[in-house]
Each structure stands twice: as C-alpha cells, then as structure tokens.
C-alpha cells in the first residue's frame, strides 16, 4: 500500500489535484493507493502526530500560518524520511525545498504528465526504501538494518561500526574480507558512497561538503579522501538535485 497526503488550503486547487491523483492511482494496477487531503498544515501535523503514516507528502508552499517549507521541517521531526513533493505557484522557495531534500518541486499550473512521472518515480523510491535492508553479522547474531537509518560506516581495527540516525552504533564481527567487499551491498544503494578507504556515508545525511571533509546532519565531521573528492561531489549533487 502507498499512502499519499496532500496539503493545500485552496479548495479549488485541492479538488483539482485530488482528481489528478485519482487519475494517477488508476494507472497503478499493481499498487494499492490511498489518499487523504488536508486543508491546513496543522490538520496534517495533528494526523501524523497521532500516529497516521504516509509515504508521500504533496505540499503547497503558500499556506496559512506557516510555509510548506516549515511544514516539511516539522514533518521531518515527526516521521522518518518523509518524501516531500512541493506543488506551488511560487518559484522563490526552490533552494529551501532542496535543503530539505525534497523529492521534487513542481510549479502550478500542474502538467499531468509531469506529476504522473514524478509520482511513478516517488513510488519506486518508497518501495526501494522498504526493501533496502543490510544484514549485519554481529557477536549477538544477524541484525537486519534498514539502509535508510544508517548515517555512515567506519572501518576501525578490522571491525565495521554502523552509526545510525537514532544515535546508536552497531558493530560487525571481526572482518576477514576487505572493507570494499563488505560494504558492496550498501554501495548498490544510490544513497551511499565511499568517501575514504575506511568510510562510507549515506548521502541523505550529508549536511555540508567541502573538498577535504563532510559534515553529517548529526554533526559528525568525516574525511573525504582526495582521490574520492570529485566522485563524492558529483554523487552528492545528483542526489540533492533530481533531474528536472
């Protein structure tokens, strides 16, 4: 099941978008789609705070009481990795939207074909997020870790340390294989990149990137090897700025 939430305070535009989303859902014969439309950001926040979950959030930006950017920030604080798609008449918030790693930013009036294409890609991203599990062998046994929760991995004294978004750290058994071969399953995920001979990072948690280091959104500074610098920069830009 794929759950969509729409937030737009304009009744006419909200009704038009709901109709487009229903048309798109009819093209998804292999997916069960649900949609809930909200007329205010507070109604959406209350629903999420009370335990209702959504996979994709479609947000207007010019909203009463707060912008869609602020709404996106609050959603990020309430639920893990909300996939944000902005639908707006304003081009002024593009940089702010992608600071939040928004999946897409679409200006109104909406083109059905473009929104359909964006939703197709968003649905695939959601499904990949659910499926991407790294099975870590530890001294206590095998622990399945959702890849999206891994901030970075460090090799130290033949042990891989997995630093997670909740602040915890898991440790592998003593490695007999190379670091590259051990993290290969992670590197097949578009979110991960090797930045140093002993480090790999999840791009969604990169807050700042320079030529010699990066800082994660959790406040940790990691080294970026000179040999990796251009590749890491390219991957980071591709990740935060989806093709238009």
C-alpha positions as CSV (number, residue, x, y, z in Angstrom):
1,X,0.0,0.0,0.0
2,X,1.2,3.5,-0.9
3,X,-0.3,6.3,1.3
4,X,-0.4,9.9,0.0
5,X,-1.1,13.0,1.9
6,X,-2.0,16.3,0.2
7,X,-2.0,19.7,1.9
8,X,-3.4,22.7,0.1
9,X,-5.6,25.4,1.6
10,X,-7.2,26.5,-1.7
11,X,-10.4,24.4,-2.1
12,X,-10.5,24.6,-5.9
13,X,-6.8,23.7,-6.4
14,X,-7.0,21.0,-3.8
15,X,-10.0,19.4,-5.6
16,X,-8.2,19.6,-8.9
17,X,-5.1,17.9,-7.5
18,X,-7.2,15.2,-5.8
19,X,-8.7,14.5,-9.2
20,X,-5.3,14.2,-10.9
21,X,-4.0,12.0,-8.1
22,X,-7.1,9.7,-8.5
23,X,-6.4,9.5,-12.2
24,X,-2.8,8.6,-11.5
25,X,-3.9,5.9,-9.0
26,X,-6.0,4.3,-11.7
27,X,-2.8,3.7,-13.7
28,X,-1.2,1.8,-10.8
29,X,-2.8,-1.6,-11.2
30,X,-0.1,-3.3,-9.2
31,X,-0.3,-0.9,-6.3
32,X,-2.9,0.0,-3.7
33,X,-3.1,3.7,-3.4
34,X,-4.7,5.7,-0.6
35,X,-5.1,9.5,-0.4
36,X,-6.0,11.9,2.3
37,X,-6.4,15.6,1.6
38,X,-5.8,18.3,4.2
39,X,-6.8,22.0,4.1
40,X,-4.4,23.2,6.7
41,X,-0.8,22.3,7.8
42,X,-1.9,21.9,11.4
43,X,-4.5,19.2,10.4
44,X,-1.8,17.3,8.6
45,X,0.6,17.6,11.5
46,X,-2.0,16.5,14.0
47,X,-2.8,13.4,11.9
48,X,0.9,12.4,11.8
49,X,1.5,13.2,15.5
50,X,-1.5,10.9,16.3
51,X,0.1,8.0,14.5
52,X,-1.2,8.2,10.9
53,X,1.5,7.4,8.5
54,X,2.1,8.5,4.9
55,X,4.6,7.5,2.3
56,X,4.4,10.6,0.1
57,X,3.6,14.2,1.1
58,X,2.4,16.6,-1.6
59,X,2.6,20.1,-0.2
60,X,1.6,23.6,-1.3
61,X,4.1,26.2,-0.1
62,X,1.9,29.3,0.4
63,X,-0.2,28.1,3.3
64,X,-1.9,29.9,6.2
65,X,0.1,30.2,9.5
66,X,3.3,28.6,8.1
67,X,5.0,27.9,4.7
68,X,5.2,24.5,3.2
69,X,8.9,24.6,4.0
70,X,8.2,24.9,7.7
71,X,5.6,22.2,7.3
72,X,8.2,19.9,5.7
73,X,10.7,20.6,8.6
74,X,8.0,19.7,11.1
75,X,7.1,16.5,9.2
76,X,10.8,15.5,9.2
77,X,10.8,15.9,13.0
78,X,7.7,13.7,13.4
79,X,8.3,10.8,11.0
80,X,11.3,9.1,9.4
81,X,12.4,10.3,6.0
82,X,9.2,11.9,4.7
83,X,9.2,12.0,0.9
84,X,8.2,15.6,0.0
85,X,6.8,16.8,-3.3
86,X,6.1,20.6,-3.5
87,X,3.3,21.8,-5.7
88,X,3.3,25.6,-5.8
89,X,2.7,28.8,-7.7
90,X,6.0,30.3,-6.4
91,X,9.5,29.7,-7.6
92,X,11.0,31.5,-4.6
93,X,11.4,28.5,-2.4
94,X,13.3,26.1,-4.6
95,X,16.6,26.3,-2.7
96,X,14.8,25.9,0.6
97,X,12.9,22.9,-0.7
98,X,16.0,21.0,-1.7
99,X,17.7,21.9,1.6
100,X,15.1,19.6,3.0
101,X,16.0,17.0,0.3
102,X,12.6,17.4,-1.3
103,X,11.9,14.8,-4.0
104,X,10.6,17.3,-6.5
105,X,9.4,20.9,-6.8
106,X,6.7,21.5,-9.4
107,X,5.2,24.8,-10.3
108,X,1.5,25.3,-10.9
109,X,-0.5,25.1,-13.1
110,X,0.3,21.4,-13.0
111,X,1.1,19.3,-16.0
112,X,-0.5,15.9,-15.6
113,X,2.3,14.1,-17.4
114,X,5.0,15.6,-15.2
115,X,3.2,14.9,-12.0
116,X,2.4,11.3,-13.1
117,X,6.1,10.8,-13.9
118,X,7.2,12.3,-10.5
119,X,4.7,10.0,-8.7
120,X,5.9,7.0,-10.6
121,X,9.5,7.7,-9.5
122,X,8.4,8.5,-5.9
123,X,6.5,5.2,-5.7
124,X,9.6,3.3,-6.8
125,X,11.8,5.3,-4.2
126,X,9.3,4.3,-1.5
127,X,9.4,0.7,-2.4
128,X,13.2,0.7,-2.5
129,X,13.4,2.3,0.9
130,X,11.2,-0.5,2.3
131,X,13.3,-3.3,0.6
132,X,16.8,-2.0,1.4
133,X,17.9,-4.0,4.4
134,X,21.6,-4.6,5.3
135,X,22.1,-7.8,7.2
136,X,24.9,-7.2,9.7
137,X,26.6,-10.1,11.4
138,X,27.5,-9.2,15.0
139,X,28.6,-11.1,18.0
140,X,25.0,-11.3,19.1
141,X,23.8,-12.7,15.7
142,X,22.5,-11.3,12.5
143,X,20.8,-7.9,12.8
144,X,18.7,-6.5,9.9
145,X,19.3,-2.7,9.5
146,X,17.2,-0.6,7.2
147,X,19.7,1.1,5.0
148,X,17.9,4.4,5.3
149,X,18.7,4.5,9.0
150,X,22.5,4.2,8.5
151,X,24.3,7.6,8.7
152,X,27.8,6.3,8.0
153,X,30.0,3.3,8.3
154,X,33.6,3.3,9.6
155,X,36.2,0.6,9.5
156,X,38.4,0.5,12.5
157,X,40.7,-2.3,13.6
158,X,39.0,-4.8,11.3
159,X,35.6,-4.0,12.7
160,X,32.8,-2.1,10.9
161,X,31.0,0.4,13.0
162,X,27.5,1.3,11.8
163,X,26.4,4.7,13.1
164,X,22.6,5.1,13.0
165,X,20.2,8.0,12.8
166,X,18.9,7.4,16.3
167,X,22.4,7.9,17.7
168,X,23.1,4.2,18.3
169,X,26.1,2.3,16.9
170,X,26.2,-1.4,15.8
171,X,29.5,-3.3,15.4
172,X,30.3,-6.1,12.9
173,X,32.2,-9.2,13.7
174,X,36.0,-9.2,13.0
175,X,36.3,-8.7,9.2
176,X,38.4,-11.1,7.2
177,X,37.1,-9.7,3.9
178,X,38.1,-6.2,2.5
179,X,36.1,-3.2,3.5
180,X,35.0,-2.7,-0.1
181,X,33.6,-6.2,-0.5
182,X,31.9,-6.0,2.9
183,X,30.0,-2.7,2.1
184,X,29.3,-3.6,-1.6
185,X,25.6,-4.3,-0.8
186,X,25.3,-0.8,0.6
187,X,27.1,0.8,-2.3
188,X,24.5,-0.7,-4.7
189,X,22.0,1.7,-3.0
190,X,22.0,5.1,-4.7
191,X,22.1,6.8,-1.3
192,X,25.6,5.5,-0.3
193,X,29.0,6.4,-1.5
194,X,32.5,5.5,-0.3
195,X,34.3,8.7,0.8
196,X,37.6,7.3,2.2
197,X,39.3,3.9,2.4
198,X,37.7,3.5,5.9
199,X,34.4,5.4,5.5
200,X,31.1,5.2,3.6
201,X,28.3,7.6,4.1
202,X,24.6,7.9,3.4
203,X,24.1,11.0,1.2
204,X,20.7,11.8,2.7
205,X,22.5,12.6,6.0
206,X,25.2,14.9,4.4
207,X,24.7,18.4,5.7
208,X,27.9,20.1,4.3
209,X,30.5,19.0,1.8
210,X,34.0,20.5,1.3
211,X,36.9,19.3,-0.7
212,X,38.5,17.5,2.2
213,X,35.6,16.6,4.5
214,X,31.9,16.5,5.0
215,X,29.7,17.0,8.0
216,X,26.7,14.9,8.6
217,X,23.3,16.2,9.7
218,X,24.1,14.6,13.1
219,X,27.1,16.9,13.5
220,X,29.9,14.4,12.8
221,X,32.8,15.5,10.5
222,X,34.2,12.8,8.3
223,X,37.3,12.8,6.0
224,X,36.9,12.8,2.2
225,X,39.9,11.3,0.5
226,X,41.4,13.5,-2.3
227,X,41.1,10.6,-4.7
228,X,37.3,10.4,-3.9
229,X,36.6,14.1,-3.8
230,X,35.2,14.7,-7.3
231,X,33.2,11.5,-7.3
232,X,31.7,12.3,-4.0
233,X,30.8,15.8,-5.1
234,X,29.2,14.5,-8.3
235,X,27.1,11.9,-6.4
236,X,26.0,14.4,-3.8
237,X,24.8,16.9,-6.4
238,X,23.0,14.2,-8.3
239,X,21.3,13.1,-5.1
240,X,20.1,16.5,-3.8
241,X,19.1,17.9,-7.2
242,X,16.9,15.5,-9.1
243,X,16.7,15.9,-12.8
244,X,14.0,18.4,-13.9
